[in-house]
Amino acid sequence: MKGRRLFLAALLAAGAATFLLAVLRKRQEESPAVPYARPEGGEREGEFELFIGS
């Protein structure tokens, strides 16, 4: 019984450590958002153009 509790505690600790390391790594890799730029060559080809937002 004690061995099972230690095993579960180790799994919980490993999962928490993995999550925290992933969050820290993600924060370091984040770069500022790049604003949307239209493709070179003017308007898109096709009849319709989708506008999202206002």
C-alpha positions as CSV (number, residue, x, y, z in Angstrom):
1,M,0.0,0.0,0.0
2,K,2.8,2.4,0.9
3,G,4.6,1.6,-2.3
4,R,1.5,2.4,-4.4
5,R,1.1,5.8,-2.6
6,L,4.8,6.7,-3.3
7,F,4.4,5.6,-7.0
8,L,1.3,7.8,-7.4
9,A,3.1,10.8,-5.6
10,A,6.0,10.3,-8.0
11,L,3.7,10.3,-11.0
12,L,1.9,13.4,-9.8
13,A,5.2,15.2,-9.2
14,A,6.6,14.2,-12.6
15,G,3.4,15.4,-14.3
16,A,3.5,18.8,-12.5
17,A,7.2,19.3,-13.3
18,T,6.6,18.5,-17.0
19,F,3.7,20.9,-17.2
20,L,5.7,23.7,-15.5
21,L,8.7,23.2,-17.7
22,A,6.5,23.3,-20.8
23,V,4.9,26.6,-19.7
24,L,8.3,28.1,-19.0
25,R,9.6,27.0,-22.3
26,K,6.6,28.4,-24.1
27,R,7.0,31.8,-22.4
28,Q,10.7,32.0,-23.6
29,E,9.8,31.1,-27.2
30,E,7.0,33.6,-27.5
31,S,7.6,36.4,-29.9
32,P,5.6,39.5,-30.4
33,A,2.5,39.1,-32.6
34,V,3.1,39.9,-36.2
35,P,0.3,42.0,-37.7
36,Y,-1.5,40.7,-40.7
37,A,0.0,41.8,-44.0
38,R,-1.7,41.3,-47.4
39,P,0.2,39.0,-49.8
40,E,2.5,40.7,-52.3
41,G,0.9,41.3,-55.6
42,G,-2.2,43.1,-54.5
43,E,-5.6,41.5,-54.0
44,R,-6.2,37.9,-53.5
45,E,-7.3,35.9,-56.5
46,G,-11.0,34.8,-56.6
47,E,-14.4,36.3,-56.4
48,F,-14.8,36.5,-52.6
49,E,-12.6,37.9,-49.9
50,L,-13.3,37.1,-46.3
51,F,-13.0,39.8,-43.7
52,I,-12.9,38.8,-40.1
53,G,-13.6,41.5,-37.5
54,S,-14.6,45.1,-38.2
